[in-house]
Amino acid sequence: MSTTTTEGSALAPFKRRAFLWVWLGVLVASMATWMQTVGAQWLLVQSPNATIVALVQAAASLPMMLLALPSGVLADAFDKRRILLSVQAAFMVLGVSMAVLTATSRMTPGLVLLFTVLWGAAVAMQLPTYQSLIPELVRREHLKAAIRLDMVSVNVSRAAGPALAGFIIAAFGVPEAFGTAALLVLPLTAILLVWKRPKGSLASSEPFLHALRTGGRFAWNEPAVKRIFTRCFLFVLGGSAMWALLPLVASQELGVGASGFGIMFTALGIGAVIGAFGLAGVKDSVSANQMLALSSVVFAAGLAGTVLLGNYWLVLASLVFCGLAWMGAVSTLNSDIALILPVWVRARGLALMVMMFTSAQVVGSVLWGQVTDAFSLRTAMLAAAGLLLVTVVVGLLWRMPDTQGFDPAASYIWNEADMAIEVDESEGPVAVSVDYWIALDRQEEFLAAMEQVRRLKLRTGATRWELWRDGADPTHFTEVFTIATWGEHLKQHQGRLTAADERIEQVALRLSDPPARATHLLPPGTGAPKLAESTLPEWVAN
């Protein structure tokens, strides 16, 4: 397969220099995270309790589960470049602190988990911010390729970070590994300091709690998003056994040291990189559902192989296939969600995806650690493999959405509200009623269309939606939806609706004869009457 930078090729996003340099910086900085994880796990690998080793993965993932959505709100509201710079400073402080405490023999298991949680919190701030930045750095037709390259970055760092950590730990010690992790954030820091983000990229700020609710409301009322989230959770729940228990496979099943453990992670990363380029053409000829099913079967076989093969080199080969399958599944999930999310809620939507991903990792890490303690490592890995096979059956019943029908580009389909009063954006609530007149033979089609309209209004800001029928006129229907504030309703007029939303609404509107009519209702005493132009003093009118 060609990887030249022709239009639509796997490397086409690199034609955008800003994307290339930020991608390289994130790649190196991500190696620091994997070095920290390997160092932390290796400090605890001698513990007789398998759960505490698995808890390193849980401690790294828990902050992502709790903080990803707040991080997405901040990324939607503030300068992403400054957020990323602040995160790099946090990484450096944490890496240096861990190196000093470990070198002075003051690093306890509790502190290892605490610093892992803090590091995970910084990652939780970085990941939604960077992912929501990618669509700004590349053209839409290159977005899928850019997301695959992002996954390449993740998996190259997953391969190189643990290998480098294993070498440094074997040659020097764990403190040096933590110190190196602190230094690896410097390249991205320098790139961000030099890069000038285009003007006009900053999103308008919303009140924090309100933005949280809005992001959650969008995801809850978009069936395609909920389906992707569910498929993501189920796949990662089974796959998390690999990341949580691989240190125990290395030490207990295969008897290898730190460098051998690092090479096992490298094998996973190599498989993922092969998958990023090798699957680029395959994904054009298979559906997302087929790709997830194939990835689940291959990953399940690899999980079983780690505890059944009994040979280090054969296990390495199975890990390459696991990495390939992981790339196939995760890149499919990530690219599909990115193609669905509209710009105004993109960071929050991606943050919710990260939350779903990491919550599955947290639950899985604890679950598989407990199964290992209660039964055996082999039982835990085989049970996780079985769960992945169950997800294949789930995919037959609950298929991935077809992203071809989604167009997240903003569409200004609502005319400016015809108002005789001036309303402050903070005032509310606002009720909007829309009257329709539908012939009796078209009402079944109308009611089906209005179910889609209901979800449209709720995911773009409405807190309540109802449809009423006029008892005196069976052809007259009134849609009523409520929005918290006038400013929130203006956002619906000014860019929250997409081209896909326009198609949904037009289905209902074209059924109304005479045309539908909208009315804006406000609490008594809201706003002030607009002055007629003729009543203005001449010097004001001029």
RALIN-V991022 format. One record per pair of residues at least 4 apart in sequence whose ideal C-beta (glycine too) atoms are under 8 Angstrom apart, sorted by the first residue. I is the first residue (numbers start at 1). J is the second residue. D is the distance in whole Angstrom. If there is no record, write none. Layout:
I_J_D + I_J_D
This chain:
1_10_7 + 1_277_7 + 1_278_7 + 1_280_7 + 1_281_5 + 2_6_7 + 2_9_6 + 3_9_6 + 3_10_5 + 3_11_5 + 3_277_6 + 4_9_6 + 4_11_7 + 5_9_6 + 5_11_5 + 5_12_6 + 5_14_6 + 5_15_5 + 6_12_7 + 7_12_6 + 7_141_8 + 8_12_6 + 8_141_7 + 8_142_8 + 8_145_7 + 9_145_7 + 10_145_6 + 10_148_7 + 10_149_8 + 10_276_8 + 10_277_6 + 10_280_5 + 11_145_8 + 11_149_8 + 12_142_5 + 12_145_6 + 13_19_5 + 13_20_8 + 13_23_8 + 13_137_8 + 13_138_4 + 13_142_5 + 13_145_5 + 13_146_4 + 13_149_6 + 14_19_7 + 14_20_5 + 14_23_8 + 14_149_8 + 16_20_7 + 16_137_6 + 16_138_6 + 16_139_8 + 16_142_8 + 17_21_6 + 18_22_6 + 18_137_5 + 18_195_6 + 19_23_6 + 19_134_7 + 19_137_4 + 19_138_5 + 19_146_7 + 20_24_7 + 21_25_6 + 21_191_5 + 21_195_7 + 22_26_6 + 22_130_8 + 22_133_7 + 22_137_7 + 22_188_8 + 22_191_6 + 22_192_8 + 22_195_7 + 23_27_6 + 23_149_6 + 23_150_7 + 23_153_6 + 24_28_7 + 24_187_7 + 24_191_7 + 25_29_6 + 25_187_5 + 25_188_3 + 25_189_8 + 25_190_8 + 25_191_4 + 25_192_7 + 26_30_6 + 26_130_6 + 26_150_8 + 26_153_6 + 26_188_6 + 27_31_7 + 27_153_4 + 27_156_6 + 27_157_6 + 28_32_8 + 28_157_8 + 28_184_5 + 28_185_8 + 28_187_5 + 28_188_7 + 29_33_8 + 29_88_7 + 29_91_7 + 29_126_8 + 29_184_6 + 29_185_5 + 29_187_7 + 29_188_4 + 30_34_7 + 30_153_6 + 30_154_6 + 30_157_4 + 30_158_8 + 30_161_7 + 31_35_6 + 31_157_4 + 31_160_5 + 31_161_4 + 31_164_7 + 31_181_8 + 31_184_5 + 32_36_6 + 32_91_6 + 32_95_7 + 32_161_7 + 32_180_8 + 32_181_4 + 32_182_7 + 32_184_4 + 32_185_6 + 33_37_7 + 33_60_8 + 33_119_7 + 33_123_6 + 33_157_7 + 33_161_7 + 33_181_8 + 34_38_6 + 34_157_6 + 34_158_6 + 34_160_8 + 34_161_3 + 34_162_5 + 34_165_7 + 34_265_7 + 35_39_6 + 35_161_5 + 35_162_7 + 35_164_6 + 35_165_4 + 35_168_8 + 35_177_6 + 35_178_8 + 35_180_6 + 35_181_4 + 35_184_7 + 36_40_6 + 36_94_8 + 36_95_7 + 36_98_7 + 36_115_8 + 36_116_7 + 36_119_5 + 36_178_7 + 36_181_5 + 37_41_6 + 37_56_7 + 37_57_7 + 37_60_6 + 37_116_7 + 37_162_8 + 38_42_6 + 38_161_7 + 38_162_5 + 38_165_4 + 38_166_7 + 38_169_8 + 38_177_7 + 38_258_8 + 38_261_7 + 38_262_7 + 38_265_7 + 39_43_7 + 39_98_8 + 39_102_8 + 39_165_6 + 39_169_7 + 39_174_5 + 39_177_4 + 39_178_6 + 39_181_7 + 40_44_7 + 40_56_5 + 40_112_5 + 40_113_8 + 40_115_7 + 40_116_5 + 41_45_6 + 41_53_6 + 41_56_5 + 41_57_8 + 41_247_5 + 42_165_8 + 42_169_6 + 42_174_6 + 42_247_7 + 42_258_6 + 42_261_7 + 43_102_7 + 43_107_7 + 43_109_8 + 43_112_6 + 43_174_6 + 44_52_6 + 44_53_5 + 44_56_6 + 44_109_6 + 44_112_6 + 45_53_6 + 45_247_5 + 45_248_8 + 45_251_6 + 47_52_5 + 47_53_6 + 47_109_7 + 49_53_7 + 49_373_7 + 50_54_6 + 50_245_8 + 50_248_6 + 50_369_5 + 50_372_4 + 50_373_5 + 50_377_7 + 51_55_6 + 51_366_7 + 51_369_4 + 51_370_6 + 51_372_8 + 51_373_6 + 52_56_8 + 52_109_6 + 52_369_8 + 53_244_8 + 53_245_8 + 53_247_6 + 53_248_6 + 53_369_7 + 54_58_7 + 54_244_4 + 54_245_6 + 54_365_5 + 54_366_7 + 54_368_6 + 54_369_3 + 54_372_7 + 55_59_6 + 55_113_6 + 55_365_7 + 55_366_7 + 55_369_7 + 56_60_7 + 56_112_7 + 56_113_7 + 56_116_6 + 57_61_6 + 57_240_7 + 57_243_5 + 57_244_4 + 57_361_6 + 57_365_4 + 58_62_6 + 58_244_7 + 58_361_7 + 58_362_5 + 58_365_4 + 58_366_6 + 58_369_8 + 59_113_5 + 59_116_4 + 59_117_5 + 59_120_6 + 60_64_8 + 60_116_5 + 60_117_8 + 60_119_7 + 60_120_4 + 60_123_7 + 61_65_6 + 61_120_6 + 61_358_4 + 61_359_8 + 61_361_4 + 61_362_5 + 61_365_7 + 62_66_6 + 62_117_6 + 62_120_6 + 62_358_7 + 62_362_5 + 63_67_5 + 63_117_6 + 63_118_8 + 63_120_4 + 63_121_4 + 63_123_7 + 63_124_5 + 64_68_5 + 64_120_6 + 64_123_6 + 64_124_4 + 64_127_7 + 64_354_6 + 64_355_7 + 64_357_8 + 64_358_4 + 64_361_8 + 65_355_5 + 65_358_4 + 65_359_4 + 65_362_6 + 66_124_8 + 66_355_8 + 67_71_6 + 67_121_6 + 67_124_4 + 67_125_7 + 68_72_6 + 68_124_5 + 68_127_7 + 68_128_6 + 68_351_4 + 68_352_7 + 68_354_4 + 68_355_4 + 68_358_7 + 69_73_7 + 69_212_6 + 69_215_6 + 69_216_7 + 69_348_7 + 69_351_5 + 69_352_6 + 69_355_6 + 70_74_7 + 70_208_8 + 70_212_7 + 70_351_8 + 71_75_6 + 71_124_5 + 71_125_5 + 71_127_8 + 71_128_5 + 71_129_7 + 71_351_6 + 72_76_6 + 72_128_4 + 72_132_7 + 72_215_7 + 72_347_4 + 72_348_4 + 72_349_7 + 72_350_6 + 72_351_3 + 72_352_7 + 72_354_8 + 73_77_6 + 73_206_8 + 73_208_6 + 73_211_4 + 73_212_6 + 73_215_7 + 73_347_8 + 73_348_6 + 73_351_8 + 74_78_6 + 74_83_6 + 74_125_8 + 74_129_8 + 75_80_6 + 75_83_6 + 75_128_5 + 75_129_4 + 75_132_5 + 75_347_4 + 75_351_7 + 76_132_7 + 76_203_5 + 76_206_8 + 76_211_7 + 76_344_8 + 76_345_7 + 76_346_7 + 76_347_4 + 76_348_6 + 77_203_6 + 77_204_8 + 77_205_4 + 77_206_6 + 77_208_8 + 77_211_7 + 78_82_7 + 78_83_6 + 78_202_7 + 78_205_7 + 79_83_7 + 79_197_7 + 79_202_6 + 80_84_6 + 80_129_5 + 80_130_8 + 80_132_7 + 80_133_5 + 80_197_7 + 80_201_8 + 81_85_7 + 81_192_6 + 81_195_7 + 81_197_5 + 82_86_6 + 83_87_7 + 83_125_7 + 83_126_8 + 83_129_5 + 84_88_7 + 84_126_6 + 84_129_6 + 84_130_7 + 84_188_7 + 84_192_6 + 85_89_7 + 85_189_7 + 85_192_5 + 85_193_7 + 86_90_7 + 86_125_8 + 87_91_7 + 87_122_5 + 87_125_5 + 87_126_5 + 87_129_8 + 88_92_7 + 88_185_5 + 88_186_8 + 88_188_6 + 88_189_4 + 88_192_7 + 89_93_7 + 89_189_8 + 90_94_6 + 90_118_8 + 90_122_4 + 90_125_8 + 91_95_6 + 91_119_7 + 91_122_6 + 91_181_8 + 91_182_7 + 91_185_4 + 92_96_6 + 92_182_5 + 92_185_6 + 92_186_8 + 93_97_6 + 94_98_6 + 94_115_6 + 94_118_6 + 94_119_5 + 94_122_7 + 94_182_8 + 95_99_6 + 95_178_5 + 95_179_7 + 95_181_4 + 95_182_3 + 95_183_8 + 95_185_8 + 96_100_6 + 96_178_8 + 96_179_7 + 96_182_5 + 97_101_6 + 97_115_7 + 98_102_6 + 98_107_7 + 98_115_5 + 98_175_8 + 98_178_4 + 98_181_8 + 99_103_6 + 99_175_5 + 99_176_7 + 99_178_4 + 99_179_4 + 99_182_7 + 100_104_6 + 100_175_8 + 101_106_5 + 101_107_4 + 101_111_6 + 102_106_8 + 102_107_4 + 102_173_8 + 102_174_5 + 102_175_4 + 102_178_6 + 103_173_8 + 103_175_4 + 106_111_8 + 107_111_5 + 107_112_6 + 108_112_7 + 109_113_7 + 110_114_6 + 111_115_6 + 112_116_6 + 113_117_6 + 114_118_7 + 115_119_6 + 116_120_6 + 117_121_7 + 118_122_7 + 119_123_7 + 120_124_6 + 121_125_7 + 122_126_6 + 123_127_6 + 124_128_8 + 124_354_7 + 124_358_8 + 125_129_7 + 126_130_6 + 127_131_6 + 127_354_6 + 128_132_6 + 128_347_5 + 128_348_8 + 128_350_5 + 128_351_4 + 128_354_6 + 129_133_6 + 129_347_7 + 130_134_7 + 131_150_7 + 131_334_8 + 131_338_8 + 131_347_8 + 131_350_5 + 131_354_8 + 132_346_5 + 132_347_4 + 132_350_6 + 133_137_6 + 134_138_7 + 134_143_7 + 134_146_5 + 134_147_7 + 134_150_6 + 134_338_8 + 135_140_7 + 135_143_6 + 135_338_7 + 135_343_8 + 135_346_7 + 136_198_8 + 136_201_6 + 137_146_7 + 138_142_4 + 138_143_6 + 138_145_8 + 138_146_4 + 139_143_8 + 142_146_6 + 143_147_6 + 143_335_7 + 143_338_6 + 143_339_7 + 144_148_7 + 144_335_5 + 144_339_7 + 145_149_6 + 145_280_7 + 146_150_6 + 147_151_7 + 147_331_6 + 147_334_5 + 147_335_5 + 147_338_6 + 148_152_7 + 148_276_5 + 148_279_8 + 148_280_6 + 148_331_5 + 148_335_7 + 149_153_7 + 149_276_7 + 150_154_7 + 150_334_8 + 151_155_6 + 151_272_7 + 151_276_6 + 151_327_6 + 151_330_6 + 151_331_5 + 151_334_7 + 152_156_6 + 152_272_8 + 152_273_6 + 152_276_4 + 152_277_8 + 153_157_6 + 154_158_6 + 154_272_8 + 155_159_6 + 155_268_8 + 155_269_5 + 155_272_3 + 155_273_6 + 155_275_8 + 155_276_7 + 155_323_6 + 155_326_8 + 155_327_6 + 156_160_6 + 156_269_6 + 156_273_6 + 157_161_5 + 157_269_8 + 158_162_7 + 158_265_6 + 158_268_6 + 158_269_4 + 158_272_7 + 159_163_6 + 159_265_7 + 159_266_4 + 159_267_8 + 159_268_7 + 159_269_2 + 159_270_6 + 159_272_7 + 159_273_7 + 159_323_8 + 160_164_6 + 160_266_7 + 160_269_7 + 161_165_6 + 161_265_8 + 162_166_6 + 162_261_7 + 162_262_4 + 162_264_8 + 162_265_3 + 162_266_6 + 162_269_8 + 163_167_7 + 163_262_4 + 163_263_6 + 163_265_7 + 163_266_4 + 164_168_6 + 164_180_7 + 164_262_7 + 165_169_6 + 165_177_5 + 165_180_8 + 165_181_8 + 165_258_8 + 165_262_6 + 166_170_6 + 166_258_5 + 166_259_4 + 166_260_7 + 166_261_6 + 166_262_2 + 166_263_7 + 166_265_8 + 167_171_6 + 167_259_6 + 167_262_7 + 168_172_5 + 168_173_8 + 168_176_5 + 168_177_5 + 168_180_6 + 169_173_6 + 169_174_6 + 169_176_8 + 169_177_5 + 169_258_4 + 169_259_8 + 169_262_8 + 170_257_6 + 170_258_5 + 170_259_4 + 172_176_4 + 172_177_8 + 173_177_7 + 174_178_7 + 175_179_6 + 176_180_6 + 177_181_7 + 178_182_7 + 179_183_7 + 180_184_7 + 181_185_8 + 185_189_6 + 186_190_6 + 187_191_6 + 188_192_6 + 189_193_6 + 190_194_7 + 191_195_6 + 197_201_5 + 203_344_7 + 206_210_6 + 206_211_4 + 206_214_7 + 207_211_7 + 208_212_7 + 209_213_7 + 210_214_6 + 210_484_7 + 210_488_8 + 211_215_6 + 211_348_7 + 212_216_6 + 212_348_8 + 213_217_6 + 214_218_7 + 214_345_7 + 214_348_8 + 214_461_6 + 214_488_8 + 215_219_7 + 215_345_6 + 215_348_3 + 215_349_7 + 215_351_7 + 215_352_7 + 216_220_6 + 216_352_7 + 217_221_6 + 217_458_6 + 217_459_6 + 217_461_8 + 217_463_8 + 218_222_6 + 218_225_8 + 218_345_5 + 218_348_7 + 218_349_7 + 218_459_4 + 218_460_7 + 219_225_5 + 219_226_7 + 219_229_7 + 219_349_6 + 219_352_5 + 219_459_8 + 220_226_7 + 220_458_8 + 220_459_8 + 221_455_5 + 221_458_4 + 221_459_4 + 222_226_7 + 222_340_7 + 222_455_7 + 222_459_5 + 223_227_6 + 223_401_8 + 223_455_7 + 224_228_7 + 224_340_6 + 224_401_4 + 224_403_8 + 224_406_7 + 225_229_6 + 225_337_7 + 225_340_6 + 225_341_8 + 225_349_7 + 225_352_8 + 226_230_6 + 227_231_6 + 227_398_6 + 227_399_8 + 227_400_7 + 227_401_6 + 228_232_6 + 228_333_6 + 228_336_6 + 228_337_5 + 228_340_8 + 228_353_7 + 228_400_7 + 228_401_7 + 229_233_6 + 229_352_7 + 229_353_7 + 229_356_5 + 230_234_7 + 230_398_7 + 231_235_6 + 231_292_6 + 231_333_7 + 231_391_7 + 231_394_8 + 231_395_7 + 231_398_7 + 231_400_6 + 232_236_6 + 232_333_5 + 232_353_7 + 232_356_5 + 232_357_6 + 232_360_7 + 233_237_6 + 233_356_5 + 233_357_8 + 233_359_7 + 233_360_5 + 234_238_7 + 234_360_8 + 234_387_8 + 234_390_8 + 234_391_5 + 234_394_6 + 235_239_6 + 235_292_7 + 235_295_8 + 235_296_6 + 235_329_5 + 235_333_8 + 235_360_8 + 235_388_7 + 235_391_6 + 236_240_6 + 236_356_8 + 236_357_5 + 236_360_4 + 236_361_6 + 236_364_7 + 237_360_4 + 237_363_6 + 237_364_5 + 237_367_8 + 237_387_7 + 238_296_8 + 238_299_8 + 238_300_7 + 238_303_8 + 238_364_7 + 238_384_5 + 238_385_7 + 238_387_4 + 238_388_4 + 238_390_8 + 238_391_7 + 239_243_8 + 239_299_6 + 239_303_8 + 239_326_6 + 239_329_8 + 239_364_8 + 239_384_7 + 239_388_7 + 240_244_6 + 240_360_6 + 240_361_5 + 240_363_8 + 240_364_3 + 240_365_6 + 240_368_7 + 240_384_8 + 241_245_5 + 241_303_6 + 241_364_6 + 241_368_4 + 241_380_6 + 241_381_6 + 241_383_8 + 241_384_3 + 242_246_6 + 242_268_8 + 242_299_8 + 242_302_8 + 242_303_6 + 242_306_8 + 242_322_6 + 242_384_8 + 243_361_7 + 243_365_8 + 244_361_8 + 244_364_7 + 244_365_4 + 244_368_5 + 244_369_6 + 245_249_6 + 245_368_6 + 245_369_7 + 245_372_6 + 245_377_6 + 245_380_6 + 245_381_7 + 246_250_6 + 246_261_8 + 246_264_6 + 246_265_7 + 246_306_8 + 247_251_6 + 247_261_6 + 248_252_5 + 248_253_7 + 248_372_7 + 248_377_5 + 249_253_5 + 249_254_6 + 249_264_8 + 249_306_5 + 249_307_7 + 249_315_7 + 249_377_7 + 249_381_8 + 250_254_6 + 250_256_5 + 250_260_6 + 250_261_4 + 250_264_6 + 251_255_7 + 251_256_7 + 251_261_8 + 252_377_6 + 253_306_7 + 253_307_6 + 253_310_7 + 253_377_7 + 254_260_7 + 254_312_5 + 254_315_6 + 256_260_3 + 256_261_6 + 256_264_8 + 256_312_6 + 257_261_7 + 258_262_6 + 259_263_7 + 260_264_7 + 260_312_7 + 261_265_7 + 262_266_6 + 263_267_7 + 263_316_7 + 264_268_7 + 264_315_7 + 264_316_7 + 264_319_6 + 265_269_6 + 266_270_6 + 267_271_7 + 267_316_5 + 267_317_8 + 267_319_4 + 267_320_5 + 267_323_7 + 268_272_6 + 268_319_5 + 268_320_8 + 268_322_6 + 268_323_4 + 268_326_7 + 269_273_6 + 269_323_6 + 270_274_6 + 270_320_6 + 270_323_6 + 271_275_6 + 271_319_7 + 271_320_4 + 271_321_6 + 271_322_6 + 271_323_3 + 271_324_4 + 271_325_8 + 271_326_8 + 271_327_7 + 272_276_7 + 272_323_4 + 272_324_7 + 272_326_6 + 272_327_4 + 273_277_7 + 273_323_8 + 273_327_8 + 274_278_5 + 274_320_7 + 274_323_8 + 274_324_6 + 275_279_5 + 275_323_7 + 275_324_4 + 275_325_7 + 275_326_8 + 275_327_3 + 275_328_6 + 275_331_8 + 276_280_7 + 276_327_6 + 276_331_7 + 278_282_7 + 278_324_7 + 279_283_5 + 279_291_8 + 279_324_8 + 279_327_7 + 279_328_5 + 279_331_7 + 280_284_8 + 281_285_7 + 282_286_6 + 282_291_8 + 283_291_6 + 283_328_8 + 283_331_8 + 283_332_7 + 286_290_4 + 286_291_5 + 286_294_8 + 287_291_7 + 287_400_7 + 288_292_6 + 288_332_5 + 288_336_6 + 288_400_4 + 288_403_8 + 289_293_6 + 289_395_5 + 289_399_5 + 289_400_5 + 290_294_6 + 291_295_6 + 291_328_5 + 291_329_7 + 291_332_5 + 292_296_6 + 292_328_8 + 292_329_6 + 292_332_6 + 292_333_8 + 292_391_8 + 292_395_6 + 292_400_7 + 293_297_7 + 293_392_5 + 293_395_5 + 294_298_6 + 294_325_8 + 294_328_7 + 295_299_6 + 295_325_4 + 295_326_7 + 295_328_4 + 295_329_4 + 295_332_8 + 296_300_6 + 296_325_7 + 296_329_7 + 296_388_5 + 296_389_7 + 296_391_5 + 296_392_5 + 296_395_8 + 297_301_7 + 297_325_8 + 297_388_8 + 297_389_7 + 297_392_6 + 298_302_6 + 298_321_6 + 298_322_7 + 298_324_7 + 298_325_4 + 298_328_8 + 299_303_6 + 299_322_5 + 299_325_4 + 299_326_6 + 299_329_7 + 299_385_8 + 299_388_6 + 300_304_7 + 300_384_8 + 300_385_4 + 300_386_7 + 300_388_4 + 300_389_5 + 301_305_6 + 301_318_7 + 301_321_7 + 301_385_7 + 302_306_7 + 302_318_5 + 302_319_6 + 302_321_5 + 302_322_3 + 302_325_7 + 303_307_8 + 303_322_7 + 303_381_5 + 303_382_8 + 303_384_6 + 303_385_4 + 303_388_7 + 304_308_5 + 304_381_7 + 304_382_6 + 304_385_5 + 305_309_5 + 305_314_7 + 305_315_7 + 305_318_3 + 306_315_5 + 306_318_6 + 306_319_7 + 306_381_6 + 307_377_6 + 307_378_4 + 307_381_5 + 307_382_7 + 308_378_8 + 309_314_4 + 309_315_5 + 309_318_6 + 310_314_8 + 311_315_7 + 312_316_7 + 313_317_7 + 314_318_7 + 315_319_6 + 316_320_7 + 317_321_7 + 318_322_6 + 319_323_6 + 320_324_7 + 321_325_6 + 322_326_6 + 323_327_6 + 324_328_7 + 325_329_6 + 326_330_6 + 327_331_6 + 328_332_6 + 329_333_6 + 330_334_6 + 331_335_6 + 332_336_6 + 332_400_8 + 333_337_6 + 333_353_8 + 334_338_6 + 334_353_7 + 335_339_6 + 336_340_7 + 336_400_7 + 336_401_7 + 336_403_5 + 337_341_6 + 337_349_7 + 337_350_7 + 337_353_5 + 338_346_8 + 338_350_7 + 339_403_4 + 339_406_6 + 339_408_7 + 340_349_8 + 340_401_7 + 340_403_6 + 340_406_5 + 340_408_7 + 341_345_6 + 341_346_5 + 341_349_4 + 341_350_7 + 341_408_6 + 342_346_7 + 342_408_4 + 342_409_8 + 342_410_7 + 342_496_7 + 342_498_5 + 343_408_7 + 343_409_8 + 343_410_6 + 343_495_8 + 344_410_7 + 344_491_7 + 344_495_6 + 344_496_5 + 345_349_5 + 345_496_8 + 346_350_6 + 346_408_8 + 347_351_6 + 348_352_6 + 349_353_7 + 350_354_6 + 351_355_6 + 352_356_7 + 353_357_6 + 354_358_6 + 355_359_6 + 356_360_7 + 357_361_7 + 358_362_6 + 359_363_6 + 360_364_6 + 361_365_6 + 362_366_7 + 363_367_6 + 364_368_6 + 364_384_8 + 365_369_6 + 366_370_6 + 367_371_6 + 368_372_6 + 368_380_5 + 368_381_8 + 368_383_8 + 368_384_6 + 369_373_7 + 369_380_8 + 370_374_6 + 371_375_6 + 371_379_6 + 371_380_4 + 371_383_6 + 372_376_7 + 372_377_5 + 372_379_7 + 372_380_4 + 375_379_4 + 375_380_7 + 376_380_7 + 377_381_6 + 378_382_6 + 379_383_6 + 380_384_6 + 381_385_7 + 382_386_6 + 383_387_7 + 384_388_7 + 385_389_7 + 386_390_7 + 387_391_7 + 388_392_8 + 389_393_8 + 390_394_7 + 391_395_6 + 392_396_7 + 393_397_7 + 394_398_6 + 395_399_6 + 395_400_7 + 401_405_8 + 401_406_8 + 405_500_7 + 406_498_8 + 406_500_5 + 407_498_6 + 407_499_4 + 407_500_5 + 408_498_5 + 408_499_8 + 408_500_7 + 409_498_6 + 409_499_5 + 410_495_4 + 410_496_8 + 410_497_7 + 410_498_6 + 411_497_5 + 411_498_5 + 411_499_5 + 411_501_7 + 411_502_5 + 412_493_7 + 412_494_7 + 412_495_7 + 412_497_8 + 413_497_6 + 413_501_7 + 413_502_4 + 413_505_7 + 414_492_7 + 414_493_5 + 414_497_7 + 416_493_7 + 417_489_8 + 417_493_7 + 417_520_6 + 419_423_7 + 419_520_7 + 419_530_8 + 420_529_6 + 420_530_6 + 421_522_8 + 421_526_7 + 421_527_4 + 421_528_6 + 421_529_5 + 421_530_6 + 422_527_5 + 422_528_5 + 422_529_8 + 422_530_6 + 423_427_5 + 423_486_5 + 423_522_7 + 423_526_6 + 423_527_4 + 424_486_7 + 424_527_7 + 425_485_6 + 425_486_5 + 425_487_3 + 425_490_7 + 426_485_6 + 426_486_8 + 426_487_6 + 427_485_7 + 427_486_5 + 427_522_7 + 427_523_8 + 427_526_5 + 427_527_7 + 428_483_7 + 428_484_5 + 428_485_4 + 428_486_6 + 428_488_7 + 428_489_8 + 428_522_8 + 428_523_8 + 429_463_8 + 429_482_6 + 429_483_6 + 429_484_6 + 429_485_7 + 429_523_7 + 430_482_7 + 430_483_5 + 430_484_8 + 430_485_7 + 430_486_5 + 430_488_8 + 430_489_5 + 430_520_6 + 430_521_7 + 430_522_6 + 431_480_6 + 431_481_7 + 431_482_5 + 431_483_8 + 431_520_8 + 431_521_4 + 431_522_8 + 432_480_7 + 432_481_6 + 432_482_8 + 432_483_7 + 432_489_7 + 432_518_6 + 432_519_7 + 432_520_6 + 432_521_7 + 433_478_6 + 433_479_7 + 433_480_5 + 433_518_7 + 433_519_5 + 433_521_6 + 434_478_7 + 434_479_4 + 434_480_8 + 434_516_5 + 434_517_7 + 434_518_5 + 434_519_8 + 435_476_7 + 435_477_7 + 435_478_5 + 435_479_8 + 435_516_6 + 435_517_5 + 435_518_8 + 435_519_8 + 436_446_7 + 436_476_7 + 436_477_5 + 436_478_8 + 436_479_7 + 436_508_7 + 436_511_7 + 436_512_4 + 436_516_5 + 437_475_5 + 437_476_6 + 437_477_8 + 437_512_6 + 437_513_6 + 437_514_6 + 438_442_6 + 438_443_5 + 438_446_5 + 438_475_6 + 438_477_6 + 438_511_6 + 438_512_6 + 438_513_8 + 439_443_7 + 439_475_6 + 439_511_8 + 439_513_7 + 440_474_7 + 440_475_7 + 442_446_6 + 442_511_5 + 443_447_6 + 444_448_7 + 445_449_6 + 445_511_6 + 446_450_6 + 446_477_7 + 446_508_6 + 446_511_5 + 447_451_7 + 447_467_8 + 448_452_8 + 449_453_6 + 449_504_8 + 449_507_4 + 449_508_4 + 449_511_7 + 450_454_6 + 450_467_6 + 450_477_8 + 450_479_7 + 450_508_6 + 451_455_7 + 452_456_6 + 452_504_5 + 452_507_7 + 452_508_8 + 453_457_6 + 453_479_7 + 453_504_6 + 453_505_6 + 453_508_5 + 454_458_6 + 454_465_5 + 454_467_7 + 455_459_6 + 456_460_6 + 456_497_8 + 456_501_5 + 456_504_5 + 456_505_7 + 457_461_8 + 457_462_4 + 457_465_5 + 457_481_5 + 458_462_5 + 458_463_8 + 458_465_6 + 458_481_8 + 460_491_8 + 460_492_5 + 460_496_4 + 460_497_6 + 460_501_7 + 461_483_5 + 461_484_8 + 461_488_5 + 461_489_7 + 461_491_6 + 461_492_5 + 461_496_6 + 462_481_4 + 462_482_6 + 462_483_6 + 463_482_5 + 463_483_7 + 463_484_6 + 464_481_7 + 464_482_4 + 465_479_8 + 465_480_7 + 465_481_4 + 465_482_8 + 466_479_7 + 466_480_5 + 466_481_7 + 467_477_6 + 467_478_7 + 467_479_5 + 467_480_8 + 468_477_7 + 468_478_5 + 468_479_8 + 468_480_7 + 469_474_7 + 469_476_7 + 469_477_6 + 469_478_8 + 470_474_7 + 470_476_4 + 470_477_7 + 470_478_7 + 472_476_8 + 483_488_5 + 483_489_4 + 483_492_7 + 484_488_5 + 485_489_7 + 486_490_6 + 486_522_8 + 487_491_7 + 488_492_7 + 489_493_7 + 489_520_8 + 490_494_6 + 491_495_7 + 491_496_5 + 492_496_5 + 492_497_6 + 497_501_4 + 497_502_7 + 497_505_8 + 498_502_7 + 499_503_7 + 500_504_7 + 501_505_6 + 502_506_6 + 503_507_7 + 504_508_8 + 505_509_6 + 506_510_6 + 507_511_7 + 508_512_7 + 508_516_8 + 509_515_7 + 509_516_6 + 512_516_4 + 522_526_4 + 522_527_7 + 531_535_5 + 531_536_6 + 532_536_8 + 533_541_6 + 536_540_5 + 536_541_5 + 537_541_7 + 538_542_6
